[in-house]
Amino acid sequence: MIDEPGLRQRKKLQTRTRIEAAALDLFERQGFDGTTVEEIAGAAQIAPRTFFSYFPTKEDVVLADYAGRLERIVEQLGDRPPAETPWAALRASFVVVAADYDTQRRELVRRFRIMADSASVHARSLQLQSGWEDALAAALGARMGDDTESLTSRLLASAALSAMRSSQRHWIATGQTTPLPTLVESCFDQLADGLADLG
């Protein structure tokens, strides 16, 4: 027997992947603002209305990997030893995700370049990252035994995301000469040591 739910899911994933590939190619050639949803739909061989079944906005195509990255971080955080400090657990979790990024270098660089050239994509990325902070703060609160979100869990989540953003931007700007996990470790360690005395 054919596993119909599994088949449907695979077809949806194939369509989503096709939309992403078509959109990124067009964005690179024509620019983000110079590309319409209708053009993306045509290149992906779908109806324009189908596009919005997969992505709420055109910006979300560029940022399509965000949800998966967040799930991966939260999953890694949940797997860390209970005795580990929250900061050490965050560091280890983000290093794992940075290694994922490192293996998908070409794709990540494409997305970052499109984001850098489009104010609306950058704004949408910040909006989504705010959701990341909420999710990480909640996961940290649960890990630390806080029933409600604390200032500490919020600060830890925000600092970890800042370390990842700084690492990624430096990685892109310097031509990926240093492995991204190494940069992430460096940023986490500098934050742990304190920035007040750096100069």
N, C-alpha and C positions, 0 to 999 in steps of 0.2 A: 504494500500500500504506500501511496505517496503521502508524505507528511505535509498536509496542506498548510497548516500554520507556519511550519518551517520554510516551506517554499515561498509563501507570501512574504515572510520576513526577509528572505534572501533577495527577492525581487525588489523589495522596498530599499534594501541596502544598496543594491546595484544601481537603482535609479538615483538615490541620494549621492552616491559616489560619482555618477555620470554628471549630475548637475554641478557638483563641486568642481570637477575637472574642467568642464566647459566654462564655468564662471571664472575660474582663476586664469585660464588661458586668455579669455576675453579681457579681463581686468589688466593683465600684463600688456596686451597689445593695444588696447583702446583707452586704458585708464578706468578707474572705478566709476567716476562720474559720467564718463562717456559711454558706458555700457548700460543697456536697458534690460529689464527682466524679460521682455519679449525676445531679445537677442539671445539671452542665456537659454531660454526655453527652446528656441529654435535649434541652437547648437546641441542641446541635450536631447532633442527629439521628444519633447513633452509639450503639453498645452501650458500657456502662461499661468492659468489658475492652478495647475498641478504644482508649480514652483512653490506656491504659498502653502501647500500641504506639507512641504518639507522644511521650509525656512520662513519664519515670520517676516523677515526683512532681507533686503539685498546684502546688508552689512553682515547678517548672520552666516552667509555662505563663507565669507572670509574667516569667520571665527567659529567655524563648525566643529573644531576639535576641542573647544573650551569645556563642554560638558564632560567629555570623556577624561580630560586631564584632571578636572576637579574630583571626579569619582575615583580616579587612580590615587590621588593624594589622600583622600579621606580613607580609602581602603588600606593604603600603606600605613597611615596613622593608626588605624584600628588594629593592625597586626604587630605594632611595636610592643616590646616588653613593658608590662605595667610599671616596673621599677624605674624605667628610663624617665628622665626629666621631660617635661613638655617640649622644651626647646630642642633637646637632643632628638626627640621623636620627630619633631617637625623637620629638623635638618636632614635626618635620614630619609624621611618620606619625600622631601623635595629633591634630594639628590637622585633618588630612583626615577622620579619623573623627568628630571633634567637629562638622565641617561636615555630615556625614551626619546626626548627631543633630539638628542645628539644623533641618534640612529635615523632620524627623519629630517636631517638637516636641510636638504634641498626644499622640501615642502614647507618647512617652518620659515625659511628665509623668504620664500615667495610670499607667504601670508604677511610677514612682518613688513616687507617692502610695500605691499598694497596698503597696509594699515598706515604706514608712515606717510603715504601720499594722499590719504583721505581723512579729513577731519571727522567725518561722520562715522567712519569705521573705528577710528581711535576713540571717539566718544562712546560708541556702543561697547567697545572692549572694556572701558572703565566702568560702565554700567554693569556689565557681566561680572567684572572682578569684584564689585561691591557685593554681589551675591556670593562669590567665592569666600569673601571675608566672613559673611554671615554663617555660611556652612562650616567653615573651619573653626570659627569661634564656638559654634554649637558643639562640634566634635571635641574640641579641647575642653570645653566646660564639662562634657560628659566624662571625659578621661580624667579630669581633675576632681570629679565628684561634686561639681557645682550644679545644683538644680536649675539655677537661672544663670544667664550669661553674666560674667564678671568683666570688670575692666581689664583684668589680667589676660583672660582668654581673648578678648578683643584686641588688645595690644600685641599679643603673641601672633595672632593671625595676620594682623596688619603688617607687622615687621617681617614675617616670613614671606608674604607676598611681595613686599618691597624688595627683599633680598633677591627673589626670583626675577622680578622685573629689571632690576639693575644688572643682574647677571646676563639676562637675555639681550638687553640693549648693548652692553659692552661686547658680548659675543658676536652680535651682528655687525657692530661698528668696526671691530678689529678683524673681520674676515674669518671668524671661527678658528683662529689659530690656537686658542686654548680650549680644551674640552669644557663644555658647558657644566658638567658636574663639578669640575675643579673650581670654576668661578662661583658656583652656588655655595660650595663648601667655604670658600674664602669670604664671601659676603656674610654668611651665617656666623663664621668665626669672628669677623670684625665686629659684628653687632654684639656678639657675646662678650667680647673683650671690652667693649665700650668705645664710642666714637669721640668722646670729649677731649681726649689727649692726642688725637690724630691731627697732624698739621703738615 
